[in-house]
Amino acid sequence: MDAMTLLHERSSMGKLMAPAPDAEQLEAIYRAALRAPDHKELRPWRFIEFSGEGRERLGELFAEAEYREDPQVGDTALNAARKKPLRAPMVIAVVAKVAPEVPKVPKMEQVISAGCAAHAILLAAHAQGLGAMWRSGKYAFDPVVRKGLGLDDDDELIAFIYLGTLGGRHKPIPEHEIGGFVERWR
Ligand SMILES: Cc1cc2nc3c(=O)[nH]c(=O)nc-3n(C[C@H](O)[C@H](O)[C@H](O)COP(=O)(O)O)c2cc1C
């Protein structure tokens, strides 16, 4: 797939099945992520990869987050939380590893850089014929999950990227009127 086709046609895939990306595919994915634009080369990224039973440990954190939010929560909701990371054979949490108070590189820039790394993961997955979907949801902001994943106070958990083999067809790519988004000063 050529680069412009990839940029124009990348699409998310929520239906994902085994197998997970193999070692070679993952290396290509992380190499792409590490090419994200990065002011002052801070490398403000951390990737936590969950596969196999690692996904169950993540699901346990999601269930703990539900319990913290509502100690009366029932088993149905707890089990639903536990199962969320099992929707794909692999989940990569993308953390913006923020270095506070770096001159000229405020937190926002570092978070954007991590967002670019997350986008690169999606692109590299798509380019290799894999399926990927960026999810956040309330767990990305939950203190129990943040603590369980070892985030520092300034860090942001910006993505849970679900990855795997395509389990369905890509939805049609929406047509957008470019002129509606672009202002030209000439
Ligand atoms: C920061 C961020 C968080 C997102 N979180 C969710 C989410 O929690 N659940 C969800 O269904 N889609 C989420 N999305 C949107 C999907 O990843 C996807 O982009 C959207 O469904 C549009 O599909 P497309 O990527 O094929 O255009 C999120 C996207 C971004 C950028």
The ligand as a Gaussian input file, in Angstrom:
#p B3LYP/6-31G(d) Opt

LIG

0 1
 C       -8.738000      10.062000      21.640000
 C       -9.741000       9.125000      21.027000
 C      -10.509000       8.312000      21.829000
 C      -11.473000       7.456000      21.288000
 N      -12.204000       6.664000      22.115000
 C      -13.148000       5.853000      21.592000
 C      -13.886000       4.986000      22.427000
 O      -13.673000       4.933000      23.644000
 N      -14.838000       4.221000      21.871000
 C      -15.088000       4.261000      20.518000
 O      -15.980000       3.548000      20.061000
 N      -14.364000       5.046000      19.691000
 C      -13.399000       5.829000      20.191000
 N      -12.670000       6.638000      19.363000
 C      -13.002000       6.711000      17.912000
 C      -12.535000       5.516000      17.104000
 O      -11.213000       5.167000      17.414000
 C      -12.600000       5.808000      15.584000
 O      -11.666000       6.779000      15.225000
 C      -13.973000       6.249000      15.138000
 O      -14.896000       5.221000      15.386000
 C      -14.010000       6.619000      13.638000
 O      -13.595000       5.528000      12.856000
 P      -12.393000       5.669000      11.819000
 O      -11.127000       5.776000      12.642000
 O      -12.472000       4.445000      10.981000
 O      -12.655000       6.915000      11.033000
 C      -11.674000       7.435000      19.887000
 C      -10.847000       8.227000      19.056000
 C       -9.896000       9.057000      19.617000
 C       -9.026000       9.902000      18.723000

